[in-house]
Amino acid sequence: SFFFYNCILRLKYSGKILDSKKLIIDSTTVANKYGSEEISIAPGSRKHKGTKIHVIATESKIPVGITFSDAKTHDSKKVLDTIKTIKLSTTRATILADKGYVDKKLRDQLRMQNINFLAVPKKGMKKQLTALQKQKMEKRPRIEHFFANLKRFQRINSRMDRSISSFASFCFIAMFAITIMTAG
């Protein structure tokens, strides 16, 4: 992880990461074959165990923060932990999220850290997005593109590693490769 975060800092200071204040957060569940740490039955599948990868990336699809959890962990519970892994300054940053992150308490905590947190409101909520916020949200699917690139690696698409540290190490290698391809 040190090597990956060092690479991110070098890209930032060389001017290749220009959008470090415009971030997107999401998570994906990875099927688990042999793992014994950070696993649980995946909510969408009663038979299969899984591990969840939580990633914060820039709008240009460069990952800057990552954490892991079992598949049952709610997305909003890992936001603060994932933000702590970011080595870049998050002061006055805007983080875009999907409906799974709607949580007033979380939004208030992030506001105290001077972070603007914008989540797509669930159906039936009184407060809806403004036109400017909707325009910002158009960039949120880019994190899905990042996950599609990440899951091209078979070892990530279905976890074979027993320990979470081994799995995380390969995830960092894959993210480094994706970052190099993205940042040029």
Phi, psi and chi 1 to 4 in degrees:
 res  aa     phi    psi   chi1   chi2   chi3   chi4
   1 SER       -  -35.2   69.3      -      -      -
   2 PHE   -58.7  -44.5  172.0   76.4      -      -
   3 PHE   -61.6  -43.4 -178.4   72.5      -      -
   4 PHE   -63.9  -49.5  173.0   74.7      -      -
   5 TYR   -67.1  -31.2  -72.7  119.5      -      -
   6 ASN   -64.5  -40.3 -168.8   20.4      -      -
   7 CYS   -61.7  -42.9  170.3      -      -      -
   8 ILE   -62.0  -43.7  -64.5  -61.4      -      -
   9 LEU   -63.7  -40.4  -72.6  173.3      -      -
  10 ARG   -64.1  -40.3  -74.5  179.1 -178.4 -130.2
  11 LEU   -64.1  -39.5  -72.8  172.0      -      -
  12 LYS   -63.1  -47.5  170.1   68.0  176.6  162.2
  13 TYR   -76.4  -18.1  -66.0  124.5      -      -
  14 SER   -86.7   -5.0   68.5      -      -      -
  15 GLY    90.6    7.7      -      -      -      -
  16 LYS   -84.7  -17.9  -63.3 -153.4  179.8 -152.3
  17 ILE  -110.1  103.2  -61.7  178.5      -      -
  18 LEU   -99.7  -16.8  -60.2  173.5      -      -
  19 ASP  -110.8   43.2   55.5   -5.9      -      -
  20 SER   -72.6   -7.4   63.8      -      -      -
  21 LYS  -100.5   -2.7  -61.5  -67.7 -176.5 -178.3
  22 LYS  -115.5   98.4  -60.4  172.9 -175.0  174.8
  23 LEU  -116.7  157.8  -55.2  170.8      -      -
  24 ILE  -132.1  136.8  -52.9  167.5      -      -
  25 ILE  -120.5  143.5 -172.4  168.2      -      -
  26 ASP  -165.8  174.1 -153.9   -3.7      -      -
  27 SER  -138.8  160.9   65.8      -      -      -
  28 THR  -139.2  148.8 -171.5      -      -      -
  29 THR   -99.8  135.4  -57.0      -      -      -
  30 VAL  -112.3  131.9  173.5      -      -      -
  31 ALA   -64.2  139.5      -      -      -      -
  32 ASN  -110.6  124.2 -178.2   40.6      -      -
  33 LYS   -97.7  -51.3  -58.9  -68.8 -177.0 -170.2
  34 TYR  -125.6   -3.7  -57.5  114.1      -      -
  35 GLY   -62.0  151.1      -      -      -      -
  36 SER  -124.3   -4.6   59.0      -      -      -
  37 GLU  -120.9  146.1  -61.5  173.2   -9.0      -
  38 GLU    53.1   51.2  -63.9  -71.6   -9.8      -
  39 ILE  -129.8  154.8   60.1  166.2      -      -
  40 SER  -162.5  170.7   67.2      -      -      -
  41 ILE   -66.5  127.7  -59.2  -64.8      -      -
  42 ALA   -68.8  133.3      -      -      -      -
  43 PRO   -56.6  -34.3  -23.1   31.0      -      -
  44 GLY   -78.9  -13.6      -      -      -      -
  45 SER  -138.9  119.6  170.2      -      -      -
  46 ARG   -75.8  -18.2  -64.1  178.1 -173.5 -148.8
  47 LYS   -95.6  -29.2  -65.2  179.8 -176.8  177.7
  48 HIS  -101.0  138.6  -57.9  -72.7      -      -
  49 LYS   -88.5  157.0  -65.2  179.8  179.6  178.0
  50 GLY  -155.1  168.2      -      -      -      -
  51 THR  -125.3  143.1  -59.2      -      -      -
  52 LYS  -107.2  134.7 -157.8  176.4 -105.3 -167.6
  53 ILE  -107.9  122.9  -56.2  172.3      -      -
  54 HIS  -106.3  125.5  -54.3  -91.1      -      -
  55 VAL  -130.5  139.1  174.3      -      -      -
  56 ILE  -111.7  126.8  -65.8 -179.4      -      -
  57 ALA  -129.0  161.1      -      -      -      -
  58 THR   -78.0  170.8   63.9      -      -      -
  59 GLU   -63.1  -22.8  -75.5 -177.0   -6.1      -
  60 SER   -90.5   19.8   54.9      -      -      -
  61 LYS    66.8   28.7  -60.3 -175.5 -103.8 -175.6
  62 ILE  -100.2  117.1  -62.5  173.8      -      -
  63 PRO   -70.5  136.3   25.8  -32.2      -      -
  64 VAL  -122.7  -12.4  -66.9      -      -      -
  65 GLY  -152.8  143.1      -      -      -      -
  66 ILE  -149.4  141.0 -175.8  170.9      -      -
  67 THR  -140.2  166.3   55.2      -      -      -
  68 PHE  -127.6  150.1  -58.0   90.4      -      -
  69 SER  -154.4  174.6   69.1      -      -      -
  70 ASP   -74.5  165.0   60.0   57.6      -      -
  71 ALA   -67.3  -21.3      -      -      -      -
  72 LYS   -82.7  -14.2  -76.4 -164.7  -90.3 -175.7
  73 THR   -64.6  128.7  -57.8      -      -      -
  74 HIS   -69.6  143.1 -166.5  -86.3      -      -
  75 ASP   -54.6  -43.0  -68.6  -16.4      -      -
  76 SER   -66.9  -18.5   63.7      -      -      -
  77 LYS   -75.3  -20.3  -56.9  -67.8 -177.9 -152.7
  78 LYS  -105.5    4.3  -67.1  -62.5  -78.7 -174.4
  79 VAL   -61.7  -51.0  172.0      -      -      -
  80 LEU   -63.8  -39.3  -64.0  173.9      -      -
  81 ASP   -63.9  -40.4  -67.8  -21.8      -      -
  82 THR   -68.8  -37.9  -50.2      -      -      -
  83 ILE   -63.6  -36.1  -70.8  172.6      -      -
  84 LYS   -63.8  -24.5  -73.1  177.4 -172.8  173.5
  85 THR   -79.9  -11.5   64.8      -      -      -
  86 ILE   -74.1  127.5  -61.2  173.8      -      -
  87 LYS   -90.6   -8.5  -57.8  -59.6 -176.9 -154.0
  88 LEU   -89.9  161.5  -53.5  173.0      -      -
  89 SER   -69.9  132.4  170.9      -      -      -
  90 THR  -106.9    5.6   56.4      -      -      -
  91 THR   -63.2  129.9  -54.8      -      -      -
  92 ARG    62.8   23.8  -65.3 -171.4  -46.8 -134.0
  93 ALA   -83.7  156.2      -      -      -      -
  94 THR  -113.8  127.3  -61.8      -      -      -
  95 ILE  -114.5  122.8  -60.0  176.9      -      -
  96 LEU   -95.3  141.4  -54.1  176.9      -      -
  97 ALA  -144.8  165.6      -      -      -      -
  98 ASP   -93.6 -170.3   62.1    9.1      -      -
  99 LYS   -63.1  -24.1  -65.8  176.9 -173.9  178.5
 100 GLY   -67.9   -9.9      -      -      -      -
 101 TYR  -108.3    8.3  -65.8   89.3      -      -
 102 VAL   -68.7  112.7  174.1      -      -      -
 103 ASP  -161.3  112.6 -174.4   -2.7      -      -
 104 LYS   -62.5  -40.9 -175.8  178.6  179.6  -16.9
 105 LYS   -61.4  -43.2 -177.0  179.3  173.1 -174.8
 106 LEU   -63.0  -45.7  172.6   65.2      -      -
 107 ARG   -59.9  -40.6 -167.9  179.2   70.4 -127.2
 108 ASP   -66.6  -39.5  -67.8  -18.9      -      -
 109 GLN   -62.5  -41.5  -73.8  176.6  -35.3      -
 110 LEU   -70.8  -33.6  -68.2  172.2      -      -
 111 ARG   -62.7  -35.5 -170.0  176.4  -67.5  141.4
 112 MET   -65.5  -27.7  -63.3  -70.9  -77.2      -
 113 GLN   -90.1    8.5  -64.4  178.0   18.7      -
 114 ASN    65.3   39.8 -152.9    5.8      -      -
 115 ILE  -119.2  127.7  -63.1  172.7      -      -
 116 ASN   -85.8  118.6 -177.9   22.7      -      -
 117 PHE  -112.5  119.9 -169.8   73.4      -      -
 118 LEU  -122.5  111.6 -175.2   60.1      -      -
 119 ALA  -114.0  145.8      -      -      -      -
 120 VAL   -63.9  125.4  176.2      -      -      -
 121 PRO   -69.8  148.3   16.9  -21.0      -      -
 122 LYS   -74.7  158.8  -65.3  178.6 -179.8  176.5
 123 LYS   -60.1  140.0  -72.9 -176.5 -179.7  178.3
 124 GLY    87.7   -4.9      -      -      -      -
 125 MET   -76.0  143.0  -70.1 -178.6   72.5      -
 126 LYS   -67.4  -45.5  -70.1 -179.1 -179.0  178.4
 127 LYS   -83.4  116.1 -171.4  174.5 -179.2 -179.4
 128 GLN  -108.2  171.2  -66.2  -63.7  -44.9      -
 129 LEU   -76.7  145.8  -62.9  175.8      -      -
 130 THR   -78.9  172.4   64.6      -      -      -
 131 ALA   -61.9  -40.4      -      -      -      -
 132 LEU   -66.2  -40.8 -179.5   60.9      -      -
 133 GLN   -66.2  -37.9  -69.8  172.2  -27.6      -
 134 LYS   -63.0  -38.5  -75.7 -179.6 -177.2  178.1
 135 GLN   -64.0  -40.6 -174.5  179.4    7.1      -
 136 LYS   -64.8  -39.2  -74.7 -178.8 -178.8 -180.0
 137 MET   -66.8  -17.2  -81.2  -63.4 -178.3      -
 138 GLU   -63.2  -19.9  -70.9  175.9   -1.4      -
 139 LYS   -89.1   -8.2  -63.4  179.3 -179.8  172.1
 140 ARG   -61.8  -34.8 -155.1 -157.9   64.2   73.3
 141 PRO   -62.6  -11.3  -25.5   34.1      -      -
 142 ARG   -61.5  -30.0  -66.8  179.0 -177.4 -172.9
 143 ILE   -67.8  -31.2 -169.6   96.9      -      -
 144 GLU   -65.7  -36.2  -55.2  -64.3  -16.7      -
 145 HIS   -64.4  -39.4  -59.4  166.1      -      -
 146 PHE   -61.4  -45.6  167.3   76.8      -      -
 147 PHE   -64.2  -35.6  -78.0  128.0      -      -
 148 ALA   -62.4  -41.7      -      -      -      -
 149 ASN   -65.9  -39.2  -75.1  -24.6      -      -
 150 LEU   -66.3  -39.2 -171.7   63.7      -      -
 151 LYS   -80.0    0.6  -74.3 -170.0  169.4 -174.0
 152 ARG   -67.2  -24.3  -74.8 -177.0 -178.0  176.0
 153 PHE   -80.2  115.4  -65.3   90.2      -      -
 154 GLN   -58.4  -34.3 -177.8   60.3   37.1      -
 155 ARG   -68.6  -20.1 -168.9  167.8  161.8 -175.2
 156 ILE   -94.5  -39.1  -66.4  174.3      -      -
 157 ASN   -58.5  -39.4 -166.7   25.1      -      -
 158 SER  -134.7  111.1   59.2      -      -      -
 159 ARG   -66.6  123.7  178.3 -179.2  163.2 -168.7
 160 MET  -109.0  -14.3  -57.9  -73.0 -170.9      -
 161 ASP   -75.1  137.3  -58.3  -64.9      -      -
 162 ARG   -72.6  -46.8  -71.0 -160.1 -176.5  -83.4
 163 SER   -93.2  148.6   71.2      -      -      -
 164 ILE   -69.4  -29.4 -167.5   68.2      -      -
 165 SER   -67.6  -37.8   60.8      -      -      -
 166 SER   -67.1  -43.5  177.4      -      -      -
 167 PHE   -63.5  -44.0  178.3   67.3      -      -
 168 ALA   -62.7  -39.7      -      -      -      -
 169 SER   -60.0  -44.2  -63.3      -      -      -
 170 PHE   -68.1  -35.3 -171.9   77.9      -      -
 171 CYS   -60.8  -40.4  -74.7      -      -      -
 172 PHE   -65.3  -39.0  -79.5  113.5      -      -
 173 ILE   -63.6  -45.0  -68.4  168.7      -      -
 174 ALA   -64.1  -41.5      -      -      -      -
 175 MET   -66.1  -35.6  -71.7 -168.4  -39.3      -
 176 PHE   -61.5  -45.3  176.4   73.1      -      -
 177 ALA   -61.7  -42.9      -      -      -      -
 178 ILE   -65.5  -40.2  -68.0  168.7      -      -
 179 THR   -63.6  -43.0  -58.2      -      -      -
 180 ILE   -63.1  -42.3  -65.4  -57.6      -      -
 181 MET   -66.3  -38.6  -71.5 -173.5  -55.7      -
 182 THR   -73.8  -46.9  -55.9      -      -      -
 183 ALA   -78.8  -18.5      -      -      -      -
 184 GLY    78.7      -      -      -      -      -
